[in-house]
């Protein structure tokens, strides 16, 4: 990495030589890590970042941090990418640039003994594909892309710039959620929802987000089908995929074995 990221002072950053910040943060949370412990992998091919959260016992719908986190990633990318590389979301966890998935977010939480009980800890994380594989043939994975496949991103910003921007916007959106409620979070998320504004998109088969309730429950529609799911249900298993070299598959297997 060209330089060490400088995060807002509220965070307690920990650099990882290995990948899988999501797995590292979960282990730390279980071991008693404090809120705002931030784990980032020192790698050039991907953004791999996770934050430990300690929800207040009176918090309502803490799983809505999933929307907060996606807004943070969306704002971070939008502030660094050129306007011709639009950022979009697909519920519940996919991040898209130019209609291609560059990765997504994940959410883990301590088990609870009853419905509605606030978990002792939560972990929010993001994994984004940055560097293309020089051995990968164009079009081999048509629904997946990297920032390097789309444009010369390294002429605009560094990996440290992007890590810093995500952490900064995550703090800003968390504060706004706490102070102003879920309405601005929902509005910003919907503004980037795939197909919400009928913008031209290459992929036509997807569930369109029709509405998001205050508790994070979403109404989805596709070709006459209707589904209603909570954000907790949606985040239980990630919907996005990246090639194995980015480490997402390993993290998924380790999470399933816990």
N, C-alpha and C positions, 0 to 999 in steps of 0.2 A: 504494500500500500504506500502511496506517495507521502502520506503524513498520517499522524494519529488523529482520529476525530476528536473534536472538543465538544462535549455534550453540555447541556444546561446543568448548573450545579446541583439541582435536585436529584439527578441520577447518580447512581453508584455503578460506574461502568466497569466491566470486566472483559478484557480481550481474550479471545479463544484462539489457540493455535489450530485446533481441530474445527470441523464444521458442526452443524446441528445446535445452534443457539437455543432452539425450542426445547430440546432434550436437556441441555445444561441448565436452563432456567427452571424447568420443572424439578430437577434434582435439588437445586438450590432452594426453591420454595418449600419443598418438603423438609429440608434441613433447617428451615427457619429464616431464610433470607428476608430482609426487610423490603417494604414497598419501594419501587423505583430502582431496584437492582436491575441493571441493564447488561445484557450479554451480547457481544457482537463478534463474529468470526472474521479474522483478518485474512480476507481472500479477495481476489480481483475478479473472479468470474461471477459472483453473486452477492447480493445484499442478504445477510443472514443475521437477523437481529431479534431479540426477545426481551420482554420487560416483565418483571414480577410485580403483581398487584396484590394488595391486601384490602379487599372491600370493607367498608364500614358496615357494622352489623345492622345498621338501619337503612342501608342502601336498597333502593328499589331497582329491580331488573339489572343486576350487575352484568349480565351477559350482553347488554347493549354496548359494552366496550368493544364488541366486534365491529359495530358500525363506526364507532369513534376511531378505531384503528385504521379502518379502510379510508376514512376521510383524511386521516393524517398522511397515509401513503399517497392518496390521490393529489393532495395539495403539494406534497413534496415533489412528486414527479411533474406536476403541472408547472411548478415554479422553475424547473430546470430544463424541461424538454421544450423543443420548438412548438409553436401553435399547431403546426401541421401533423403533430403526433398526439392525437387526442387520447386521454386516459378515460377508461370506462370500468364499471363494476358489473359483475354478474353474481347474483345472490347464490350463496351467502358469503363467498370468500375469494372469488377470482378477480385478479387485477389484469386488465387488458390495455394494450397500447396498439393503435392501428388495427383493432379487432383481433389481435393475437394475444393469447394468454402468456404473460411473462412470469407468472407465479401467483402467490396469494398469501392469505393470512391464516393463522390457526389460533385456537383458543383451548386452553386446558384449565381445569378447576379441581380443587380438592373435593372428594366425595362428601355428600351431605346426607344426613339421616332422615330428612323430611323434605317434601316439596315446598319450595319457597324459602328454604333456609339459605342464608348467605354463606358461600364457601369461605373457608379460612384463607385460601389463597387462589389466585388466578394467574395464568401466564398468557400474554398475548404475544404473538410473533409474526414475522413476515419473512418470506423468502422470495427473492426476485432474481430472475436470470438476467445477467448483464452481458457476459462475453459469449459470443457464438462459438460453436465447435468448428474448427477449421476442417475437420474430417466429415462433418455432417453435410449431406447433400441438400441443396435448397428444396423446400417443399416436402422433405421427408416426414416432418411433423407439421402438417398444415395449420393446426389450431394453436400451435405453440410458437413463440418467438422469443427473442432476446433484444435488449436495447441495442446491442451491437449489430444485430441483423437489420434493425430499422434505420439507423443513422450513425454518424460518427459522434457518439455521445461524449467520448473522452476529450473532444475539442470544446465541449461546453461546461463540463463539470467533472470532478473526481469522485471516486468511491466515498471518500471521507465527506465530501459535500452532501452526497445523497443520504448517508447514514445520519449526519447531523440534522439534515432537513426533516427526515422522518421523525427523529426523536423530538425535535423542536415542535413540529406540528402535532405530534401525539400529546405532548404536554398542553399545548394550546387548546386542542379539541377536548381533552379531558376536563380542563378547567371550565371551558364553556358549557359542557354537558352538566357539570356540577352546579354552575351558577344560573344557567338559563333553561335547563331542562332538556328533554329529548327532541323537541320540535326543530331547533336549528340543525341538530345532528341528522335527523331524518331528511330534512329539506336538502342538505348538502349531499347526502348519500343518493337520494333520488335524482338529483341533478346530473349524476354520472351513471345512473342505472342504464344498463345496456338496452337500447331501443326505447327508452322512456320518451325521448323527443322525436321519435320516428326518424332519426338520422340514418343515412345510408350505412348499412353494415353488410359485410360479406356473408356472415352466417345467419341464416333466417330461422333455424330451429333452436329455440331457447325459451325458457320460461320468463315471461315479462313480469316485472314487479308492478302490481296494481296498487297496493297500499301496504304501509307498515304501521302497525299499532304502537301505542306508547310502550308496551311491554316487549317490543321487538318482533312480535308475531307478524308474519308476512302473508299476503295473498298473492299467489302466482297464477298466471294464466298462459296457456299455450294451445292454440288450435282447438278451442272448445273445452279444454281440460282446465280444471281449477284445483289448486292445492293450497292448504293453509298450514303453515309450519311455524314453530317457534324458532328463534335464532339459536337457542340451545340445541334443538334437534338438527338444525342446519349445520352447525359447527361441530357436531359430534364426530364426523368423518369428513376430511377435506375432499373437495370436489375437483380440485385442480391437479394437474400432472406436469412434471418436468422430467427431462431425461435423468437417468440415474447419476450422472456425473455431478449433478447439483446437490445430491444428498437427500432429497425429499423422500425417496423411497425408504432409505435407512431409518429416517426419523419416524416414518409411519409405522414401520415394523416394530421399532423399539417402543413406540407409544402403545401399540396393540398388545405387547407382551407385558406391560406393567400391570 
